[in-house]
């Protein structure tokens, strides 16, 4: 970290630059402060000479969108972006992104400070990265953003800061003459051979990264630099120094055949079945690294904004002049012999001698700004075990401002280094020399990490490959899979489909006709392969309700229609506009689908969606003109319960003699109904207090007993007077099953109106009281037992299943207790970072598998003992310009299938 230079920008939107954090080949990172919130942020700013290149801008923007979609867990969410769709004609427009500052060390710097990581730290590091990769791969994409400089070690676990091939070149070096040097040690055999990269390519690089973290050196880098490519493609890695327990896994990741490498989900599960977050609890960094992280945080937080210089440009660094690059010597400097810095006895990081510091971009011949002051590094540079190879100048047209004639390339890659032709999807000029590496082989850096590039292999300078603008496919865009399957811990690549560079504009598409993959045995932590994937069409409005009909159909309603998906194949069978804005479908007998629309009840044919019967509210409830039907409160067999309200005019009483007549009043009247959807007739109705405007109260059936039905009113529909009268306590109402008569209204301890509640037919009510879950005798409100919850958390709605009650907490704990005694049987965490709402619970048809769904992921547990079986996540839209999906997950069960929904995406998984 160093002070700002004279030509550095001082402003990035609402952010004020404080210091330079790290300089890479194609981007500079700055520490900045948000002028609105005062929070510290890290700005990644593209070099202006690259920001004018359309291909670079598209890639930069695509990778920024990828960071948005992957935000959460081990990926910090972006705070802002300053890029424009196209640069202005009069000069380069700054291209930058901002992310929250997390005190952390780049992996390369951490190895330099304290040497290789121990086995536990390696497991946490590898599991955390694999969790991210599994989310990426499930989208049919490839990350290509792994390097020692893009992986950070924070106090609570690893962080990833690069999300595509540009980001990986945070470990590249900018050389004199406009060269971009990247380490061959982080390429893959398929890239060396000129083949397309795949998800397996990321696993190879992960293996390299773990080997480096375990030993301080990268496999395949020992020996002559000109033979590095041959070693990557043909030699076996030297892993004797890797901990024995991890050697086989890393060896499998480094298999030459991509098909022989494990999936990211398999790696995550084998390294840490409980997840990286779970394994890292209580701290994971060695003392020296923890101290270095704390020291970095203190120095960053102490930074103050430099005084403004009126002559300092604010839009970005000064453009590079259009000078032809000077010829570059092919002789490589000798490697640093001392690969381990001495450690002081007091345990602090040893200061690095100024004369021992390797030349960085901006030093020496490139022209150092000697008018600035450097901050001390947090530790010595990582060991360098590799030799740079011959370099190739960056094509001049990528360096010159618009309108400048290109200059010839300095020199091609020497014939001694075997290089395959450029992959066809990334055409680029050869300038008469041998073709450069394919685009996937070029790590380059705007979204990249904060660290140096240490710990790599031999280096080669490559031209930045142009990225062709994506050509929109109207047919594909209508079928774009907006929510993509993945698994945070134990993820699984969703089968089928092409693999594309993440953020490149390509999309993963699932069609109605996609065949269901064959079920296969899965490893612990992996979700099974989906039987099918269905995407609600982008041309239609988003789903409102979803329901399973007789284990045969998935019925989806939206603003425009109701539609049905075959639960066996995932193929959409029909859509019907009559069911627009309908409520969840129910089985009306053996052969009809019941849907409640805003104006009528509908009975549809399950084969083609044709309306067989319809009952308009104006006909069925003629004495309640203008009846507005509220949400369905629940159902039992053919009987549904719902609320409704209508407005009546109450005439003013006749005035006394000599007095004026008062005004008539509009009054809302509400009722609670029972309706038989097979016989198509009303069973009963009973008056109830009107709710908050517009007046229909929202009820939920807590339990259906033989003599009565217990309901609870949602707190959001209570009137202000009802909230005041409740004095912070919620109520349960009992209605007679046959007549609808209100039998009683009771409160249970200090359970609030918002408290989650449930019950069983035996007459026991379960309610969240404070942070605990309590059981009560329903008819007497007598407390029976209490289960203590987590501090600062509350219980969600429990799920009754046989002799057990499955519990869920906002702290992301899921468990089971005995119904009779309240004895805790098991309790497990979903391992979701942070807190939110308590996960919703669903049981498989056999009641052997418990599914917990929340805003972040879906977790499957063994219902009997709480064994964590697998996890599932998606990353939202695969289209860089697609909307970010923030909807929570839902799970619906149908026999031996669980259908996981997130917004428009549906995934059918086999379950026990």
FENGIQUI-V290085 format. One line per field, one symbol per residue. ss: DSSP state (~ for helix, > for strand, _ for the rest). psi: psi as a letter, one per 30 degrees, with the letter a starting at -180 (. if undefined). burial: # if it has 9 or more other C-alpha atoms within 8 Angstrom, else .. A space follows every 50 residues. Layout:
BEGIN
ss->???
psi->???
burial->???
END
This chain:
BEGIN
ss->_>________>>__>>>>>>>>>___>>>>>>>>_____>>>>>>>_~~~ ~__~~~~~~~~~~~~~~~~~_>__>__>>>>______________>>>>> ___>>>~~~~~~~~____~~~~~~~~~~~~~~~~~~~~__>>________ >>>>__>>>>______~~~~~_>>>___>>>>>~~~__~~~~______~~ ~~~~~~~~~~~~~~~_________~~~~~~~~~~_________~~~~~~~ ~~~____~~~___~~~~~~~~____~~~~_______~~~~~~~~~~~~~~ ~_________________________________________________ ___~~~_______~~~_______>_____________>____>__~~~__ _______________________~~~____________~~~_________ ________>>>____________~~~~~_>_____>_____________> >_______>_______________>______>>>>_______>>>>>>>_ __>>>>>>___>>>>>_____>>>>>~~~___>>>>>____>>>>>___> >>>>>_____>>>>>>~~~~_______>>>>>>>>>__>>>>>>>>>>>> ______________>>>>>>>>>>>>____>>>>>>>>__________>> >>>>___>>>>>>_~~~__~~~~~~~_____>>>>>_____>>>>>____ ______>>>____>>>>>>__>>>>>>_____>>>>>_______>___>> >__>>>>>>___>>>>>>_____>>>>>>__________>>>>_____>> >>>____>>>>>_____>>>>>>________________>>>>>__>>>> >>__>>>>>>__
psi->kllklegkkfkjbgkkkelkekkaeglkkkklkjfefflklkkjkkkeff ffjeeeeeeeeefeeeeeffklcgjkkkelkgklekllfglkkkjllklk kjjlkkeeeeeeegallleeeeeeeeeeeeeeeeeeefgglkehgklfff kkjlffalkkgkhafeefgfglkjlkghkjklkffglleeeegglklaef eeeeeeeeeeeefffflklgfkakefgeeeeefflkljgffkkeffeeee eeegkejeffklleeeeeeeejefleeeffkglfkleeeeeeeeeeeeee ffklklkkjffkkffllkkklikkklkkkfkklklkejfjkkklffflkk kkkeffklklkflbffjkjgglkklklfllllkjglkkaklkkkkefffk lkfkkkllkeklkkffjkkllkkffiklkfhfakkllleffjkahegalf llglgaalkkkkkjkkjkkkjkjeeeffgkjfkkklkekhlkkkllllkl kkgfflkkkklfgkkklkklkllkfkllkkelkkkkkfflllkelklkjh gekjkklafflklkkkfefgkkelkjffgkgllkkljiafgkkkkjlffl kkjlkfeggkjelkjkefeehffikgkjkakkflljbfklklllllklkj kklkllkflkklklkjkkkllklkkjfefhlkellkklkkakkgfjkjlk kekjleflkklkkkefgkleeeeeffhgkllkkkkkeefgkjelklkjbg klffkkllllffgkkkkkjbglkkkljeffgkkelkkkakkgllkakljk jbflkklklfggkkaklkeefgkkelklkfgkkalblkkkkkklefgfkk kkkafelkkklkfeggkjellkllgbkfkfglkkkgllllkkkjbgkkjk kjcfkkkjkkl.
burial->####...#####..#####################....########### ###.#################..#####..###...#...########## ..###############.#.############################## ############################################..#### #####################...#.#######.....#..##..##..# #####..#..#########.#######.##...##..##########... ...........######..#....#.............#.#......### ##........#.#........#.....####################### #.......##..#...#.#####..##......################# #################.........##################....## ##########......#.#....###############...########. .################.########..##########...######..# ######..#.#..#####..#.....#########..##########... .#..#............##########....#.###...###..###### #####..#######..##....#....##########..#.#....##.# ###.#######.#######.########..#...###.##..######## ...###############...#.#####.###....############## #############..#.#############....#..############# ##########..
END
